[in-house]
Amino acid sequence: MALLVLAACGGDRPEDAVREADHLFGQGHWEEAAAAYASLPPEVGRWRAYGAWRAAVVYRDGLQDLPRAREAFEACAKTWADDEWGYTCQVDLADLLRDSGEPRDAIGAYRTAVEMRPNGAHLQQCLLSSGRAYLTLGQPEQARVEWEELLQRFPTSAHAPIVALEMARSFDLQGDHKGALAAYQDVQDRFSTHSVAPLAAFGEGEALEQLGRLEEAEAKFVAAMEVHPNPGAVQIKLDSVRERRQRREQDESSVMDHGVKLNR
């Protein structure tokens, strides 16, 4: 801590204060590190914004003190709004709110981050996560608005396969099984070699089942059994569909027999 004091007093190089804070962080001295980061002297220039972000991260990860972390992220984002570290604090604040079960506040925080940097480095993350937050709130249509913007702006994004799958699932959650069916088929066409393809095949089977197209659903589940990462789950669905088909066929047979007797 002596180096930090000397740096603040001008007796040492300003960057030594940053190094001392980093050293405390590396040693796992969380309270001391957070204090050192938060009190970096003006002489270190924009490293103070870095320090504000680091202090908040220490509260969140090192000390697992989420109230202090939230307060620190908020202060950092407000104080250093014109700095990249302030923008990063805003995104981290949004993630913290999302993980704390506050989806509505998280959406607001993500929106603020997008306003701060319309083309920022974390734009994809903001759109992806705000869509998921809308889904948590039971607003699948708004979730798709966020995800469609992501896919339009970043068609080659590494997130694209996952986003496309989540969009398909959002139709199911909304009860739009026809929309889900088309979306699941699109995922398999566009990302046939990606790990989302077997999951989309399973989703297609579920959509077919919901639409009463049991024979097609059964065939889809049989095919998915070979590639799905959880064949046990597929087997359960397959058994359920087969039972439904059997009951339906028995009911239809009973109705036909009853009709024959009436005609006699």
C-alpha positions as CSV (number, residue, x, y, z in Angstrom):
1,M,0.0,0.0,0.0
2,A,3.0,2.3,0.4
3,L,3.5,2.5,-3.3
4,L,-0.1,3.6,-3.7
5,V,0.3,6.4,-1.1
6,L,3.5,7.6,-2.7
7,A,1.9,7.6,-6.2
8,A,-1.0,9.6,-4.9
9,C,1.4,12.1,-3.4
10,G,3.4,12.4,-6.6
11,G,6.5,10.7,-5.1
12,D,6.4,7.8,-7.6
13,R,5.3,7.2,-11.1
14,P,1.5,7.5,-11.4
15,E,1.2,4.1,-13.2
16,D,2.7,2.4,-10.1
17,A,-0.6,2.9,-8.4
18,V,-2.3,0.8,-11.0
19,R,0.4,-1.8,-10.7
20,E,-0.1,-2.0,-7.0
21,A,-3.8,-2.4,-7.3
22,D,-3.3,-5.1,-9.9
23,H,-0.8,-6.8,-7.5
24,L,-3.4,-6.8,-4.7
25,F,-5.9,-8.2,-7.1
26,G,-3.5,-11.0,-8.2
27,Q,-2.9,-11.9,-4.5
28,G,-6.6,-12.2,-3.8
29,H,-6.7,-9.3,-1.3
30,W,-10.1,-8.3,-2.5
31,E,-11.1,-5.4,-0.1
32,E,-7.6,-3.8,-0.5
33,A,-7.7,-4.2,-4.3
34,A,-11.1,-2.7,-4.6
35,A,-10.1,0.3,-2.5
36,A,-6.9,0.7,-4.5
37,Y,-8.7,0.6,-7.8
38,A,-11.4,3.0,-6.6
39,S,-8.9,5.5,-5.3
40,L,-6.5,5.8,-8.2
41,P,-5.1,9.3,-8.3
42,P,-6.0,11.8,-11.1
43,E,-2.4,11.5,-12.4
44,V,-3.1,8.1,-13.9
45,G,-5.5,9.7,-16.4
46,R,-8.0,7.3,-18.1
47,W,-6.7,4.4,-16.0
48,R,-9.1,5.8,-13.4
49,A,-12.0,4.5,-15.5
50,Y,-10.3,1.1,-15.7
51,G,-10.0,1.2,-11.9
52,A,-13.7,2.0,-11.4
53,W,-14.6,-1.0,-13.6
54,R,-12.1,-3.2,-11.8
55,A,-13.4,-2.2,-8.4
56,A,-16.9,-3.2,-9.4
57,V,-15.7,-6.5,-10.8
58,V,-13.9,-7.2,-7.5
59,Y,-17.1,-6.5,-5.6
60,R,-19.0,-8.8,-7.9
61,D,-16.6,-11.7,-8.4
62,G,-14.1,-11.6,-5.6
63,L,-16.3,-10.5,-2.7
64,Q,-19.6,-11.6,-4.2
65,D,-21.1,-8.4,-2.8
66,L,-23.8,-7.8,-5.4
67,P,-25.3,-4.6,-3.9
68,R,-21.8,-2.9,-3.8
69,A,-21.1,-4.3,-7.3
70,R,-24.3,-2.8,-8.6
71,E,-23.6,0.6,-7.0
72,A,-20.1,0.6,-8.4
73,F,-21.1,-0.4,-11.9
74,E,-23.8,2.3,-11.9
75,A,-21.3,5.0,-10.7
76,C,-18.7,3.9,-13.2
77,A,-21.1,4.0,-16.1
78,K,-22.3,7.4,-15.1
79,T,-18.9,9.0,-14.3
80,W,-17.1,7.5,-17.3
81,A,-20.0,7.5,-19.8
82,D,-17.7,8.8,-22.6
83,D,-15.0,6.2,-21.9
84,E,-15.0,2.6,-23.2
85,W,-14.6,1.4,-19.6
86,G,-17.8,3.3,-18.6
87,Y,-19.6,1.5,-21.5
88,T,-18.3,-1.8,-20.3
89,C,-19.6,-1.0,-16.8
90,Q,-23.0,-0.4,-18.2
91,V,-23.1,-3.7,-20.0
92,D,-21.8,-5.5,-16.9
93,L,-24.5,-3.7,-14.9
94,A,-27.1,-5.1,-17.3
95,D,-25.7,-8.6,-17.0
96,L,-25.8,-8.3,-13.2
97,L,-29.4,-7.2,-13.2
98,R,-30.3,-10.1,-15.6
99,D,-28.5,-12.7,-13.4
100,S,-30.1,-11.2,-10.3
101,G,-33.6,-11.9,-11.6
102,E,-34.5,-8.4,-12.6
103,P,-35.2,-8.7,-16.3
104,R,-37.1,-5.5,-16.8
105,D,-34.3,-3.4,-15.2
106,A,-31.8,-5.4,-17.2
107,I,-33.6,-4.5,-20.5
108,G,-33.4,-0.8,-19.5
109,A,-29.7,-1.1,-18.8
110,Y,-29.0,-2.9,-22.1
111,R,-30.9,-0.2,-23.9
112,T,-28.8,2.4,-22.2
113,A,-25.6,0.6,-23.3
114,V,-26.8,0.6,-26.9
115,E,-27.6,4.3,-26.7
116,M,-24.1,4.9,-25.3
117,R,-22.4,3.0,-28.1
118,P,-24.8,2.2,-31.0
119,N,-22.1,0.2,-32.7
120,G,-20.2,-0.8,-29.5
121,A,-18.2,-3.9,-29.0
122,H,-20.9,-5.5,-26.8
123,L,-23.8,-4.8,-29.1
124,Q,-24.4,-8.4,-30.0
125,Q,-24.4,-9.4,-26.3
126,C,-26.8,-6.6,-25.5
127,L,-29.3,-7.7,-28.2
128,L,-29.0,-11.4,-27.4
129,S,-29.4,-10.8,-23.6
130,S,-32.2,-8.3,-23.8
131,G,-34.1,-10.7,-26.0
132,R,-33.7,-13.4,-23.4
133,A,-34.9,-10.9,-20.7
134,Y,-38.0,-10.2,-22.8
135,L,-38.7,-13.9,-23.0
136,T,-38.4,-14.2,-19.2
137,L,-41.1,-11.5,-19.0
138,G,-43.3,-13.5,-21.3
139,Q,-42.9,-11.2,-24.3
140,P,-41.7,-13.5,-27.1
141,E,-42.7,-11.0,-29.9
142,Q,-40.4,-8.3,-28.4
143,A,-37.7,-10.9,-27.9
144,R,-37.8,-11.7,-31.6
145,V,-37.5,-8.0,-32.4
146,E,-34.2,-7.9,-30.5
147,W,-32.9,-11.1,-32.1
148,E,-34.0,-10.2,-35.6
149,E,-32.0,-7.0,-35.3
150,L,-29.0,-9.0,-34.2
151,L,-29.3,-11.4,-37.2
152,Q,-29.8,-8.5,-39.6
153,R,-26.8,-6.5,-38.4
154,F,-24.5,-9.5,-37.8
155,P,-25.6,-12.3,-40.3
156,T,-22.3,-14.2,-39.8
157,S,-22.3,-13.8,-36.0
158,A,-21.2,-16.8,-33.9
159,H,-24.4,-16.3,-32.0
160,A,-26.6,-16.7,-35.1
161,P,-27.3,-20.4,-34.7
162,I,-28.3,-20.1,-31.1
163,V,-30.4,-17.0,-31.8
164,A,-32.3,-18.7,-34.6
165,L,-33.0,-21.7,-32.3
166,E,-34.3,-19.4,-29.5
167,M,-36.5,-17.6,-32.0
168,A,-38.0,-20.9,-33.0
169,R,-38.6,-21.8,-29.4
170,S,-40.2,-18.4,-28.7
171,F,-43.0,-19.3,-31.2
172,D,-43.7,-22.5,-29.3
173,L,-43.9,-20.5,-26.0
174,Q,-46.3,-18.2,-27.7
175,G,-48.5,-21.1,-28.7
176,D,-47.8,-20.4,-32.4
177,H,-46.9,-24.0,-33.4
178,K,-47.1,-23.4,-37.1
179,G,-44.6,-20.5,-36.8
180,A,-42.4,-22.7,-34.6
181,L,-42.5,-25.5,-37.2
182,A,-41.3,-23.2,-40.0
183,A,-38.7,-21.7,-37.8
184,Y,-37.3,-25.1,-36.6
185,Q,-37.1,-26.2,-40.2
186,D,-35.3,-23.0,-41.1
187,V,-32.7,-23.6,-38.4
188,Q,-32.0,-27.1,-39.7
189,D,-31.7,-25.8,-43.3
190,R,-29.3,-22.9,-42.4
191,F,-27.2,-24.6,-39.7
192,S,-27.3,-28.3,-40.7
193,T,-23.8,-29.0,-39.5
194,H,-24.1,-27.0,-36.2
195,S,-25.0,-28.5,-32.9
196,V,-28.3,-26.6,-32.9
197,A,-29.6,-28.8,-35.8
198,P,-30.5,-31.9,-33.7
199,L,-32.2,-29.6,-31.1
200,A,-34.2,-28.0,-33.9
201,A,-35.2,-31.4,-35.2
202,F,-36.5,-32.3,-31.7
203,G,-38.3,-29.0,-31.6
204,E,-39.8,-29.7,-35.0
205,G,-41.1,-33.0,-33.7
206,E,-42.7,-31.3,-30.7
207,A,-44.4,-28.7,-33.0
208,L,-45.8,-31.5,-35.2
209,E,-47.1,-33.2,-32.1
210,Q,-48.8,-30.0,-30.9
211,L,-50.4,-29.7,-34.4
212,G,-51.8,-33.2,-34.2
213,R,-49.5,-34.5,-36.9
214,L,-48.5,-37.5,-34.9
215,E,-47.2,-39.8,-37.7
216,E,-44.8,-37.0,-38.8
217,A,-43.8,-36.3,-35.3
218,E,-43.0,-39.9,-34.6
219,A,-40.8,-40.1,-37.7
220,K,-39.0,-36.9,-36.7
221,F,-38.3,-38.2,-33.2
222,V,-37.1,-41.5,-34.6
223,A,-34.6,-39.6,-36.8
224,A,-33.6,-37.3,-34.0
225,M,-32.8,-40.3,-31.8
226,E,-29.5,-40.9,-33.7
227,V,-28.2,-37.3,-33.4
228,H,-29.7,-35.7,-30.3
229,P,-27.3,-35.1,-27.4
230,N,-30.0,-36.5,-25.0
231,P,-31.5,-39.6,-26.7
232,G,-33.3,-40.5,-23.4
233,A,-35.4,-37.3,-23.7
234,V,-36.2,-38.1,-27.3
235,Q,-37.3,-41.6,-26.3
236,I,-39.7,-40.3,-23.8
237,K,-41.3,-38.0,-26.4
238,L,-41.4,-40.8,-28.9
239,D,-43.1,-43.2,-26.5
240,S,-45.7,-40.4,-25.7
241,V,-46.4,-39.8,-29.3
242,R,-46.8,-43.5,-30.0
243,E,-49.3,-43.8,-27.1
244,R,-51.3,-40.9,-28.4
245,R,-51.4,-42.4,-31.9
246,Q,-52.5,-45.7,-30.4
247,R,-55.3,-44.1,-28.4
248,R,-56.4,-42.0,-31.4
249,E,-56.5,-45.1,-33.6
250,Q,-58.5,-47.0,-31.0
251,D,-61.0,-44.1,-30.7
252,E,-61.4,-43.9,-34.4
253,S,-61.9,-47.6,-34.6
254,S,-64.5,-47.5,-31.9
255,V,-66.4,-44.7,-33.7
256,M,-66.4,-46.7,-36.9
257,D,-67.7,-49.8,-35.1
258,H,-70.4,-47.8,-33.5
259,G,-71.4,-46.4,-36.8
260,V,-71.6,-49.8,-38.4
261,K,-73.9,-51.0,-35.6
262,L,-76.2,-48.1,-36.0
263,N,-76.5,-48.7,-39.7
264,R,-77.6,-52.3,-39.0
